[in-house]
Each structure stands twice: as C-alpha cells, then as structure tokens.
Amino acid sequence: MPTLDSLKVGESARIISIHLPAQEAQRLTEMGLTVGASVKVERLAPFGDPMELVVRGYHLSLRKSEASGIEVGK
C-alpha cells in the first residue's frame, strides 16, 4: 500500500491506516489526520521536507518521516 509521503503535489488520497508510535499517532489524530479523512498534497518545501497538506479544509505541514507511517488509498 502507498504511504502519504509517496504522493506527488496535487494528488489526493484517503487515509487507510496510521502506523506510528502511539504518541505520534495521537498527535496527528488530534490534528484531523484520521482514518477515512481525505488529504491533498498542496506543495513541498524546497528540499522536499516538510510537505504541506490540505486536510479537513485547513493546511497542515508534516514531516516526510511522519507521512511515511500513514497508509493511503484512492
């Protein structure tokens, strides 16, 4: 399954599952990154990290190391 960090700018996907340590997963869940939520990659920083996402109508910056633990599907 692809992960959030593999999406290109402009691509959208739905979160399938989150495979991160409990504390990190809890923090991301509180920010709206929940199973079933739709996310879109808005842009990447000049060196590709962090990535800016649109989730639930707001912009969120996320490190690629965190995004690699979030499984997505179309």
C-alpha positions in Angstrom: 0.0 0.0 0.0 1.3 3.5 -0.8 2.1 5.9 2.0 1.4 9.6 2.3 5.0 10.6 1.6 4.8 8.9 -1.8 2.1 11.3 -3.1 3.1 14.0 -5.6 2.0 17.6 -5.5 -1.7 17.9 -6.4 -2.5 14.3 -5.7 -5.3 13.4 -3.2 -6.0 10.2 -1.2 -7.8 8.9 1.8 -6.1 7.7 4.9 -6.4 3.9 5.3 -4.3 3.4 8.5 -1.7 5.0 10.7 1.4 3.0 11.6 3.3 5.3 14.0 4.2 5.2 17.7 1.2 5.8 19.9 2.2 9.4 20.9 2.8 10.5 17.3 -0.4 8.9 16.1 -2.4 10.5 18.8 -1.0 14.0 17.9 -1.8 13.5 14.2 -5.3 12.3 15.0 -5.9 15.4 17.1 -4.9 17.5 14.1 -7.5 15.8 11.9 -5.5 13.0 10.2 -7.9 10.2 11.0 -8.8 7.0 9.1 -11.1 7.9 6.2 -10.0 11.6 6.0 -9.2 12.9 2.6 -5.8 14.6 2.2 -4.3 16.5 -0.7 -0.6 17.4 -1.2 -0.6 21.2 -1.7 3.2 21.7 -2.0 6.6 20.6 -0.9 9.4 22.6 0.8 12.4 23.3 -1.5 14.3 20.1 -0.4 11.0 18.1 -0.2 10.6 18.1 3.5 8.2 19.1 5.1 5.2 18.6 2.9 2.1 20.9 3.0 -1.2 19.1 3.1 -4.9 20.2 2.9 -6.9 18.1 5.3 -10.5 18.9 6.5 -10.3 22.4 4.9 -7.0 23.6 6.5 -3.3 23.5 5.7 -1.0 21.3 7.7 2.7 20.8 7.4 4.0 17.3 8.0 7.5 15.8 8.0 8.1 13.1 5.5 9.2 10.8 8.3 5.7 11.1 9.8 4.0 10.9 6.5 5.8 7.6 5.7 3.8 6.0 8.6 0.4 6.9 7.1 -1.0 4.4 4.6 -3.3 5.9 1.9 -5.5 4.7 -0.9 -7.6 6.3 -3.6 
